[in-house]
Structures are given as C-alpha cells and as structure tokens.
Amino acid sequence: MSILAFSKLSRAVVRVRSLAAQLCESTMSTNHLGSSPSSAANGEAPTAAILIIGDEILKGHTMDTNSAFLTRALRKLGVSVQRITVIPDNQEVIAKEVALLSPQYTHLITSGGIGPTHDDVTFESVAMAFQEELHPHPELTRLVEEFFGVADKNSAAMKLAMVPRSAKLNYGTDPQTGQPLRYPLVSVHNVFIFPGIPSLMERAFNGLEHLFAGSGTTFHSREVFVDAEEAEIAPVLTKLQAGWGRKVALGSYPDWLSNYHRVRLVLDSDSQEEVDKARGQLLDELPKGSVVPLVTDPVSIATAEVLHTGQQRHTAG
C-alpha cells in the first residue's frame, strides 16, 4: 500500500471513529435500545457485535455457522448480541467496521481473516482501526516457530505473529480435559479476534467463556404457539409490546409449513418474573381457542407418555 493510500485510509478511519463516538454519546443521552460498552457497569446486560469476515461467505462458497454459534453461546452467558455484520477480506472495510462498532458495544467479536495468505488481513485491519502499528509479538513468534517449524522471520507463517502493538494474548482452557489451550486468542481493547474455521473458533470460544461471563444477567424465553393468522393477532401484539416497553421483547414468527400452528410467539426478558407475567397477559389477550399446546422435543417425554398410556389401558382393562 502506498504512503498516500495509507494516509487516506487512516484519515477515513479517524472520521469513522469520531462518528462512532458521537453515535455512542447520542445513544446514551437518548436512552436508545442500543448499548454502549458501559452498559454492564450501568446494570444493563453487556452487549456484543459479531463481525464475520470472508469473501467466501459473501460469494456463497461457504455457509456461515459461526454467527449462529456465537449468538447462542453469548446469550447463555448473559451477553445480548445487537448486530451481526458480514464483510469481505478488505482491509479498508474491516478497519472502518471495527472503528465504528468497537465503541458502541461491550464486546466486538471478529471471525475470519487470520492466517498466512494474502487475504488474511484482520490483524492489519484492527491495527489500522486503532491507529496502531503491527509488530512481531515475541510469544507468538515462539509459538509459530513451534507449531509450524519455521524460524524465518519473512516466512508466510510468521504473519500470524504480527499483531497490533496493544494486543493481548488470552489463553483458554479445554473444557473437556481441563488443560490449558496451547495457542492463545488475540484481543485488542474490546475486540476479540477469532479464527474463521468453525471447529477452531468454537474450541477457542468454549475455552474462553470467562472473558464474556460474570455479568449476572440471565435471559429467559417463553414460547406460545397460535393457530391464527398473524394479521389477526397483530393488534394484540402491538398493544402488549407497547405496554411492556423494554422489560419484555415479543417476537412473532409465521410458520407456513406447519399444519398444527400458524404463528410462533417468543417472549424474551432478563427477568423471569416479567416474562412469566407477560406470558399470562398474552394468553389472556389472544383470541379464545387460538393457543395450541406444542411439544417441541417429543423424544424427551416419550418414555413418560408411553408409561402413562400403558397405565390408562391397564386401568380400563
């Protein structure tokens, strides 16, 4: 990259970071649903954005499973995922997204773009987002030599040891063996840089759950299945959501394939009391006879149901 191009890109990143800071200030002052990194300190659930990096995702060559895994895993830890973005292996695009998202959320998790090839540019992009230089981290250099068997500082593998100056190495623990993982995850400020290969990403995250846990937040969900058209129940849903405000979130999901129900309603809250109360109100307000019972995991209750049926037949006989 030429000096002129680098200068232009740096100025662009500075503008984006300035805009992100203004957005965060506006968000906090208006008490908007989006959260800032200080949300956990304010007693709110910590937030996260997920940045999936890879041309192969955008071209349809590879299916993204990492965002689904991360969303579920973070939610179990009490972290509210607010955004998922998929972007190409482009240094300017990655740097701008990191600069924009990092100030707005408690955690920014990236996946992809780590490796020895020309299109692995995540470390360089994160460095640019924070206006830092890359440097060969001594510990990563030793690990690359150990894992790849290379000592040449100019080898392709040594690209994995080139990280932003303020990078931190996070060593996880294998949840199955209890042994420390041999290779660390790199983080820069609140940006956690995960590999894109799903098996490696999941293993790294599972070993580092403690980095995202500890907020004390637990999310509670309740489902209600309705045999009615969504348009028919929409006024009820609108009225209830307006009354609950931010205490309870209500999602409505039509199912065109089921011959049992037509809409699945999902209630979410960080308060079990509030979500249970909201479910009761929802059942009272929906049209009579429209709510249907649905067992989403019939296998788990199959044994008890068979025994119950057998007992009924025995009694009747």
C-alpha positions in Angstrom: 0.0 0.0 0.0 1.4 3.4 -0.9 2.1 6.1 1.7 -0.7 8.3 0.1 -3.2 5.5 0.2 -2.3 4.6 3.8 -2.7 8.3 4.7 -6.1 8.5 3.1 -7.3 5.3 4.8 -6.0 6.5 8.2 -7.9 9.7 7.8 -11.1 7.7 6.9 -10.7 5.6 10.0 -10.3 8.6 12.2 -13.5 10.1 10.8 -15.3 6.8 11.3 -14.1 6.6 14.9 -15.2 10.2 15.5 -18.6 9.4 14.1 -18.9 6.3 16.3 -18.1 8.3 19.4 -20.8 10.8 18.5 -23.3 8.0 17.9 -22.4 6.5 21.3 -22.9 9.8 23.1 -26.2 10.3 21.3 -27.3 6.7 22.1 -26.6 7.2 25.8 -28.2 10.6 26.1 -31.5 9.4 24.4 -31.6 6.1 26.3 -31.9 4.2 23.0 -32.2 0.4 22.9 -28.6 0.1 21.6 -26.0 -0.1 24.3 -22.5 1.2 24.9 -19.5 -0.5 26.4 -20.5 1.0 29.8 -23.9 -0.8 29.8 -22.7 -3.6 32.1 -21.4 -1.0 34.6 -24.8 0.6 34.5 -26.5 -2.6 35.5 -27.7 -3.5 32.0 -26.8 -6.6 30.1 -23.4 -6.4 28.3 -23.7 -6.2 24.5 -21.8 -7.6 21.6 -21.5 -7.2 17.9 -20.3 -10.0 15.6 -18.2 -9.3 12.6 -17.9 -12.2 10.1 -15.0 -11.6 7.7 -14.6 -13.5 4.5 -15.2 -13.3 0.8 -16.2 -16.9 0.8 -19.3 -16.1 2.9 -20.4 -13.3 0.7 -19.9 -15.3 -2.5 -21.8 -18.3 -1.2 -18.8 -20.6 -1.2 -19.1 -21.3 2.5 -22.0 -21.2 4.8 -21.6 -19.0 7.9 -22.3 -21.1 11.0 -20.1 -19.0 13.3 -22.5 -16.2 13.9 -25.3 -18.7 15.0 -22.9 -20.5 17.4 -21.7 -17.2 18.9 -25.1 -15.8 19.3 -26.4 -18.8 21.2 -23.2 -19.1 23.3 -23.1 -15.4 24.2 -26.8 -15.4 25.2 -26.2 -18.3 27.6 -23.5 -16.1 29.2 -25.9 -13.1 29.6 -24.5 -11.1 26.6 -27.0 -9.5 24.3 -25.9 -9.7 20.6 -27.1 -6.5 19.0 -25.6 -6.8 15.5 -24.1 -9.3 13.0 -22.3 -8.0 10.0 -20.6 -9.9 7.2 -17.9 -8.1 5.3 -15.2 -9.0 2.7 -11.5 -9.6 3.2 -10.8 -5.9 2.5 -8.5 -4.0 4.9 -10.3 -0.7 4.5 -13.7 -2.2 5.0 -12.7 -4.2 8.1 -10.9 -1.2 9.6 -13.9 1.0 9.2 -16.3 -1.5 10.7 -14.0 -2.2 13.7 -13.6 1.6 14.3 -17.4 2.0 14.0 -18.6 -0.9 16.2 -15.9 -1.1 18.9 -17.1 2.0 20.8 -20.8 1.0 20.6 -20.7 -2.4 22.3 -19.2 -4.1 25.3 -17.6 -6.8 23.1 -16.8 -6.8 19.4 -16.1 -10.4 18.1 -14.5 -10.9 14.8 -14.2 -14.3 13.0 -12.1 -14.9 10.0 -9.1 -13.4 8.2 -6.4 -14.9 10.3 -3.7 -16.9 8.6 -0.6 -16.8 6.4 -2.2 -15.9 3.0 -2.7 -12.7 1.1 -6.4 -12.4 2.0 -5.8 -12.8 5.8 -5.8 -9.1 6.8 -7.7 -9.0 10.1 -4.7 -8.2 12.3 -3.6 -5.4 9.9 -7.1 -4.0 9.8 -7.6 -4.0 13.6 -4.3 -2.2 13.9 -5.4 0.4 11.5 -8.7 0.9 13.2 -6.9 1.8 16.4 -4.1 3.6 14.6 -1.5 1.2 15.9 1.4 -0.4 14.2 1.9 -4.1 13.7 4.8 -5.8 15.5 6.2 -9.3 15.9 4.9 -10.4 19.3 7.7 -12.4 20.9 5.5 -15.0 22.4 3.5 -15.5 19.2 6.8 -15.7 17.3 7.9 -18.6 19.5 4.6 -20.3 19.1 4.7 -20.0 15.3 8.1 -21.5 15.3 6.9 -24.4 17.5 3.7 -25.1 15.6 4.8 -24.5 12.0 8.5 -25.4 12.4 9.7 -22.2 10.8 12.2 -19.7 12.1 12.5 -17.4 9.0 11.0 -14.1 10.0 9.9 -13.5 6.4 8.0 -16.8 6.1 4.3 -16.7 5.4 3.6 -18.4 8.7 5.2 -15.6 10.6 2.3 -13.4 9.5 0.4 -15.0 12.4 2.8 -13.4 14.9 2.3 -9.9 13.5 -0.3 -8.2 15.7 -1.2 -4.7 16.8 1.1 -3.1 19.4 -1.5 -3.3 22.2 -2.6 -6.8 21.5 -3.3 -9.1 24.5 -2.9 -12.9 24.4 -5.7 -14.8 26.1 -5.1 -18.5 26.9 -8.2 -20.6 27.3 -8.9 -23.9 29.0 -10.1 -27.0 27.2 -13.5 -27.7 28.8 -13.2 -31.4 28.2 -9.7 -32.0 29.6 -9.3 -29.0 31.9 -5.9 -28.5 30.3 -4.8 -25.0 29.1 -5.0 -24.5 25.4 -1.6 -24.2 23.8 -2.4 -21.3 21.4 -3.9 -18.0 22.6 -6.6 -15.8 21.3 -5.6 -12.3 20.3 -7.6 -9.3 21.6 -7.1 -5.6 21.1 -9.1 -3.4 23.5 -12.6 -4.9 23.4 -12.1 -6.6 20.1 -11.7 -10.4 20.2 -10.1 -11.9 17.1 -11.3 -15.4 16.5 -10.4 -17.8 13.6 -12.9 -18.4 10.9 -12.7 -22.2 10.8 -15.8 -23.2 12.8 -14.1 -26.0 14.8 -11.2 -23.8 15.8 -13.5 -20.9 16.6 -15.8 -23.0 18.8 -12.9 -24.6 20.6 -11.4 -21.2 21.3 -14.6 -19.7 22.5 -15.6 -22.6 24.7 -12.2 -22.3 26.4 -12.5 -18.5 26.9 -16.1 -18.2 28.1 -14.9 -16.5 31.3 -14.0 -13.4 29.2 -17.7 -12.8 28.5 -19.4 -14.2 31.6 -19.8 -12.7 35.0 -22.4 -10.0 34.3 -25.0 -11.8 36.4 -27.6 -11.5 33.6 -29.7 -14.4 32.6 -32.1 -14.3 29.7 -35.5 -16.0 29.9 -37.6 -17.1 27.0 -41.2 -18.4 26.7 -42.9 -19.7 23.5 -46.6 -19.5 22.6 -48.0 -21.3 19.5 -51.0 -19.8 17.9 -53.4 -21.3 15.3 -54.4 -17.9 13.8 -53.3 -15.6 11.1 -50.6 -13.2 12.1 -52.6 -10.2 10.8 -55.5 -11.3 13.1 -53.4 -11.1 16.2 -51.2 -8.2 15.3 -53.2 -5.5 17.1 -53.0 -7.6 20.4 -49.2 -7.9 20.0 -48.7 -4.2 19.3 -50.7 -3.2 22.3 -48.9 -5.6 24.7 -45.5 -4.7 23.4 -46.2 -1.0 23.9 -47.2 -1.7 27.5 -44.2 -3.8 28.3 -41.7 -1.4 26.8 -38.1 -2.7 27.2 -38.9 -5.1 30.1 -40.1 -7.8 27.7 -39.5 -8.3 24.0 -42.1 -10.0 21.8 -41.2 -11.7 18.5 -43.8 -13.0 16.0 -42.7 -15.7 13.5 -45.2 -17.1 11.0 -44.8 -20.8 10.1 -46.2 -21.6 6.6 -45.3 -25.2 6.7 -46.8 -26.4 10.0 -50.3 -28.0 9.9 -50.6 -27.5 13.6 -49.9 -23.8 14.3 -49.5 -20.7 12.1 -47.5 -18.4 14.4 -44.8 -18.9 17.0 -44.6 -16.1 19.5 -41.4 -15.7 21.6 -41.2 -13.7 24.8 -37.7 -12.6 26.0 -36.6 -10.8 29.1 -33.8 -10.7 31.6 -36.4 -11.1 34.4 -38.2 -14.4 34.8 -41.0 -12.7 36.8 -41.6 -10.2 33.9 -41.6 -12.9 31.2 -43.9 -15.1 33.1 -46.3 -12.2 33.8 -46.2 -11.2 30.1 -47.0 -14.7 29.0 -50.0 -14.7 31.2 -51.2 -11.4 29.8 -50.6 -12.7 26.2 -52.6 -15.8 26.8 -55.5 -13.7 28.2 -55.5 -11.3 25.2 -55.2 -13.7 22.3 -58.4 -14.9 20.7 -60.0 -17.8 22.6 -59.2 -21.2 21.3 -56.2 -19.9 19.2 -53.4 -21.0 21.5 -52.4 -24.6 20.9 -50.1 -26.8 23.0 -46.9 -27.9 21.2 -44.2 -30.2 22.4 -41.0 -29.1 20.6 -39.0 -32.0 22.0 -41.3 -35.1 22.0 -38.4 -37.5 22.4 -37.6 -36.2 25.9 -41.1 -37.1 27.2 -41.8 -40.2 25.1 -41.0 -42.7 27.9 -43.3 -41.0 30.4 -46.1 -40.7 27.8 -45.8 -44.4 26.9 -45.9 -45.4 30.5 -48.9 -43.2 31.1 -50.8 -44.6 28.1 -50.0 -48.2 29.3 -51.3 -47.4 32.8 -54.5 -46.0 31.3 -55.1 -49.1 29.2 -54.4 -51.4 32.2 -56.9 -49.5 34.3 -59.5 -49.6 31.5 -58.9 -53.3 31.0 
